[in-house]
Amino acid sequence: MMRVLLFCLFGFVALILAGTLTTTELRIGVPIVIVLYCAASPQRRVSATDVRGSLLSADGVAVALVLGYLSDLLGGGSPGVESFSLASVYVVAAFAGRVFALRRMSGMVIASFLAVLAVHFVSASLSAMLGYPVQGVWRLALPSGVVTALLAPLVVRGLRWIEQRFGQQHEQGSRLRFE
C-alpha cells in the first residue's frame, strides 16, 4: 500500500512539473512509465489469476487509475479517458512484459514509446466517441513518445530509489533490477 501511495505521489509531482515546464500541449508520459514499471515489477504477482496463469496486481491497477485520474484532472482532459488508457497499458504490459523485456532498460524505453502512441490513440478514440473535440492529438503523439522514451531511464531510477529507500517491508530480491 505504501508503494502505491509513493508511486502516485511521484507521478503527481511529475505531472505538476511537466505541466509547468512545458509550454506546448506536448504530453510527457511519466505516468505511463510508472505504470509500465509496476507491470514489470515482481511484486505485481500477488493477486488475481487469469486463464494462462499470468498474474495482475490490484496495486498496479490502482496506480494506473489514480495517475490517470490526476492526469485528467490536471490536464483538462475528458474525465476517465486517461484512467482507462493507463489501466489498459498496465494490463497489456503485465501480459506482454516478457515480449517487451520490460526488465531491461532498452525494453522499458521501447515500451514507453509504444505505450505513449497507444495511449494517444485510445484517448483520441474515446474522446471522439464521447463527443469531446479531438484536435492535434496525432501531431503530438510522436514527439510525446520520443520525450517520454528519453525520460524513461530517469523515471525508472527515481522509482528504484523509492523502492530502495522505502521498500524495506518487501522481501529481499523482490525489487526490480534493470540490466
Buried (B, 14 or more C-beta within 10 A) or exposed (E): EEBBEBBBEBBBEBBEEBEEEEEEEEBBBBBBBBBBBBBBBBBBEEEEEEEEEBBBBEBBBBBBBBBBBBBBEBBEBBEBBBBBBBBBBBBBBBBEBEEBBBBBBEBBBBBBBBBBBBBBBBBBBBBEEEEBEBEEBEEBBEBBBBBBBEBBBEBBEBBBEBBEEEBEEBEEEEBBEBE
